[in-house]
Structures are given as structure tokens and as C-alpha cells.
Amino acid sequence: MDIRTVITSPFGDQRPGTSGLRKKVSVFQQPHYLENFIQATFDALSDYAGGTLVLGGDGRYYNPAAIQIILKMAAANGVGRVLIGQDGILSTPAASCVIRKHQAFGGIILSASHNPGGPEGDFGVKYNTANGGPAPEKVTEAIYRRSTELTQYRIAVAPDIPLDRRAHHRLSGMAVEVIDPVADYAQLMEALFDFNRIHALFNSGLFHMRFDAMHAVTGPYARAILEERLGALPGTVMRGTPLEDFGGGHPDPNLTYADELVTIMNRSSAPDFGAASDGDGDRNMILGSHFFVTPSDSLAVLTANATLIPGYADGLAGVARSMPTSAAVDRVAGAMGIPCFETPTGWKFFGNLMDAGKVTLCGEESFGTGSNHVREKDGLWAVLFWLNLLAVRRESVEEIVRQHWAVYGRNFYSRHDYEAVNAAAAHDLMAALRTRLPSLPGETFGAYTVATADDFSYTDPVDHSVSGGQGLRILFQDGARIVFRLSGTGTEGATLRLYVERYVRERSAHQQDTQVAVAELLTIAERIAGIRRRTGRDAPTVIT
Ligand code: G16
């Protein structure tokens, strides 16, 4: 076996963020940049020699080149076998599924998720551990520390492996299996959901849906499962071919970036159900005809209806949501008598809870929902859950959500994102606000009086690790709240996220427009934080 040791020097900027290392493609294309991070990853792990690694990505620009580099480095670092999706494709939840099913020691997923792709776009590398979930902070910190002291990396000298068909190869003694990226995942979905019932729904001729794959990774999954297996009409999946630049779009399933689907769902002849997923297939957006389901409400509705779904018929151990996610699910959990955990933003914080059997469903306001079937959020899973629910209840999406509010009350909720703002200005804003927090309790702003204000810190109930600095919270006496956070996934300047929430019990007030319902909270947020003055922005980039 011909292994080359290459002398290198550390880069100082390889600390993974909310979800792996994300940078501009041009940063990753610098000589040794990717190699250093991969070597740091292998160096930070132990006990993997001879083991199985899963490798794949969302098909974005630079994936093919990166995959060949990683294969050669895996061989040089003693990996026994690599399972790689055909054409290098593996959605994030499918990678999690394959890691678990084939008892891999971990997986490397090449994606910058919902961030744009192409030569001018973003690239990312994420390491997942043997449970199939994103590496916890202690692992990502070990990778980062190693990256700061790296002086060499190892790489095999060998020809590239063809990935365009399923086959077995050898690379410098390491086995490489090019696998069907969809098969294991589709089988898992079939075990959880009532495919016959969903098939009958599509077959009735009375139900139509559109799924927007946004030219990202879920196209092949959605076509195989929705159209070929469940009988949805051909053409149900739009923008279904993965493209390396996502067709120039921003593969983020929200009301702004999935505007084509939103337009279809607001037509007079709109389909009954609309959904979209993101770059790497872990996010979902759920729409009814002329109706948007917030991710927070979606989690609450799925929780309340879980026992109607075969895979969850025995009930839920508990649920979890990220701190900025609305408390709609808390009310459902309370009524069901199951625990509800509040974690920091980042799917990695759910892993321990799921491994310990404490929670079954999890969700985030950032269009992420999932369960303990894998250890990642899962876009298509959420879509299938909704389809199964619609097939059982035979009501519209809007009817299901409105009935939910009637029972539990409505948590009006909105997130305002200020993308690519000046990083120093954003950090100054947060610092000033942090200083202000202790004096806020007791202060009254219009109809709202501050009860508490803090910088969210989380102690993991399983391993007792503490994660501080997870978002500034202003909690009002009536349960309303305002949260400020800086995103951990942006690659340009800083992204300031402002989250506002207000609970309304009376059914007669549920019809209000969300932005109207939270308008006073937005005004208070501006008054307290001075977003306009500090960032120079008059309005957010994205409102969800
Ligand atoms: C990632 C994480 C999520 C997180 C989201 C937004 O999602 O996996 O847990 O909620 O980023 O994070 P932030 O607010 O820090 O930008 P994805 O889909 O990008 O992997």
C-alpha cells in the first residue's frame, strides 16, 4: 500500500459550528484545508482501525473531489471499509440510518445543509458518531484542538474510485462499497409508517401533493418513496434532480426560498398537501392548501397524534425541543403526562436524550423534526408522518392544525433573521444586551412585564456536560418571550436571529395574522436591543 505523509501547517479556523465545519467552497479548496480537517477528525477518534465508515453528501459542488480525497485518507488512516452512496449521494438522515444499520463507527457527511452551493457557494463537512448522530461538542472540540496543532496528514496514492454504479472496490487494502443511497432508508420508513394507507390516499384520486426537493438531495428519495412506492402522481416531486449549485437556488425550505411551492399552494386549485426539504434532506416545511404549518406547531401536532402512526402506536417516552422553538409541544407533553426537554439549538443535543430512551420525538423551529428512528432530523420522515396522519384522519392540514389550537391554545411564533450583518456589530449588540439582562426583570414594556432574563445554559441530563451562551432570553410574566441568538451555521458576517412567541388561549383570537399578533413583541425587541441602529438594517432578510 502506497501511503504518502504530507507536511502541513494548522489553519486557525476549523472549529465546527452548530452543525459541522461550514465555509465557502474557496476556503475548502485551499491546499491542505480539507485534508487537515479530515486528518484532525481521524486523529481525534480512537478504536476505529479496521472499522466501517459511511461517506456521502448532498451532491453539492466540490463533493466529488472531496470524496476521493477522503476515501484515500480513510485508507491511509486504517479504516477497514467505506460505505458510500452511489454518485456520492447520501442525505443526512439516510447517512444516519446507514451508520446505525451497518454498525459503522461513524460517518462523514459532505454538506452545508441549506446554504447555497456552487463554486461561489458553501461547502461543509460533518462527522457523525456510531449512534448515527452529529458528533457531540466534546468530539468536535477534540477535532478542533487537533486541527490547531496538525503538522502532517496521511493519504493513499491510488486511482479514483468510480461512484456512478453500485460495486465493490479495493483502495490500498480498504474495501469500498458503493451502495444504493435510498434502499436502507426507504425500508426504515416502511417499517414506521402505514404505506398501504398512504397508497390508498393517493389512489383515491381525491388527494394531491407537491414535494419540492429544491434540486437538492431528497429528489431521488422522494421520487422512489412518494411516486414509485406510494403511488403519488408522476410530477409530484418538483425540482427533483440534485444539481451541484441547486439550480442557483437557496435550498432552504421556508416561505422565502421555497417560493415556487408556496405560490402553487396558494393557487385557487392548490394541492391538498405541500412539502419541501433542504440541501441535505434533514429539514422540512409543511404546507396545506393556503396554509403554512410552523415547524413548532408541526412538532406539537405530530406529538399529539403520534399513536395514530404504526411506528409510534405504543406511545412516546418523551419529547424535546430546542430552546428557541415555541412551547406548543410543551402543552401537548403536559397533557399527555410525558417529559419535555428544552435543549440548545443543534440536533446534537438530542442524541444523548434519545440514546438514553428519554425522548422519542424532537423538533426545532428551524424546520427540523425527527424521532429516535435515526439520530438526525429527517425531512422526508416528517412528510411521511403528515401523510400517514392525513390518511388516517381524512381532514385537511388546516383543519388538523386549527383543531389542535382549539384544544391546546395557539403559540403565535415568528423568527426574524438578519443575515450577513457586520460581525462586530452583531457581537456588540449581543454583548450590550447581555449586560442589560440583570436589570430587565420587573421592567414593563406596554402590556408586558419582564419576569426573568438570562443567557441560556444547558446541563445535559445524561452526561451532565454544560453548554453555556446558548441565546439571550427575555421571559415575560404572561409566558411570552423574546430570544436573541447568533446563528452557528452562517458563513458570511454574522446572522442575528430574533425569536418572538406569545401564547393565546381564546379560540376567537386564533385567526389573527402571526406578524400582527407578535407586533408588540417585535417593537419591544427593537427597543431593548436597537437592531436597526446597531446593524444598519431596516428589516430582516427572512421572516418565518
Ligand atoms: C443546523 C442544526 C440545527 C439548527 C440549525 C440552525 O441545521 O443541525 O440543529 O437548528 O442548524 O442553527 P443556527 O440557528 O445556529 O443557524 P442544518 O439543517 O443547517 O444542519
Boltz pocket constraint, residues with backbone or C-beta under 6 A from the ligand:
constraints:
  - pocket:
      binder: B
      contacts: [[A, 18], [A, 19], [A, 112], [A, 113], [A, 114], [A, 278], [A, 282], [A, 283], [A, 322], [A, 345], [A, 346], [A, 347], [A, 348], [A, 364], [A, 366], [A, 368], [A, 486], [A, 487], [A, 488], [A, 489], [A, 490], [A, 497]]
      max_distance: 6.0
